[in-house]
């Protein structure tokens, strides 16, 4: 396959001869890692598991997520009778 260079302008062709005078354009800053497209919504159950795995107690989890301890125990499959 052959390519035509007839569409290139003279300044493009002369860059090779003046390579030392050429400076690359400044890099664009990267968007923040927490941009809207990078976020994930956790379900209530996933939040309970995450907090439990981080070492929080059932009562702490219930308080921080505005749930009852019975609901938290249900997500963790823990029987509260006993």
N, C-alpha and C positions, 0 to 999 in steps of 0.2 A: 504494500500500500504506500502510495507516495503522498506527501503533503506539500502544499504550495505555501511559499513564504511571501507571496506577492501582497498579501493583506497586511503584513507587518509594516509599521511606519519606520522612518529613518531613525528616530530616537531609540526604538527598540533594538534595531540592528547595531547601533553604535555603542550599546552598553558593554559589549565584549571588549571593545577597544579601550574604553574608559572605565574598566571595572573598579579601579581604585577610587574613582570619583563617585561611584554608586553607593548609596547607603540604603539599607533595607528599611522599609517602613516600620515604625514603632509597633510592637506587639500590643494587641488589645488586651486589656485586663480580663481575666476570667470571671464569669459571674459567680456570685456567692454559692457555696455548696448547698445552702438551704433554700434555694429558689423553689418556687411553688411546684415546679415539675419534679423536684427531688424529694418531696415530702410524702410520707405514707401515714395514713390514718389507721391506728390500731383499734381493733374492736375492744369492747370492755373486757372480755375474757383475756385477750392478749395483754392488755394493760395489767390485769391482775397477775397473770403468770410472770410478766416482766418484773413487777415490783416484788413478788414473792421470791423470785430467783435472785433478786438483789438483796435479800435478807430482811425485808420488812415483814412485820407480823400481820396476822389477819386483821386485827383491829386497826393497825396503821393504814393498811390498804383500804379497808372499808371507809375510814375517815377521809383519806386523801381523794378517793373516787366518789364520795358521797353515796356509798352503798351500805347495805346492812351486812353484818358479819355472816349471816346465813347465805346471802348471795355470793359473797367471796368464797365461803366454804363450798358452795355448789360449783363454782367455776373450778375450784381446786380438787373437786371430788372428795371432799373431806366430810365425814359424817359428824354433825355437831351433837348428836345424841350419845349419851354414854355415861 
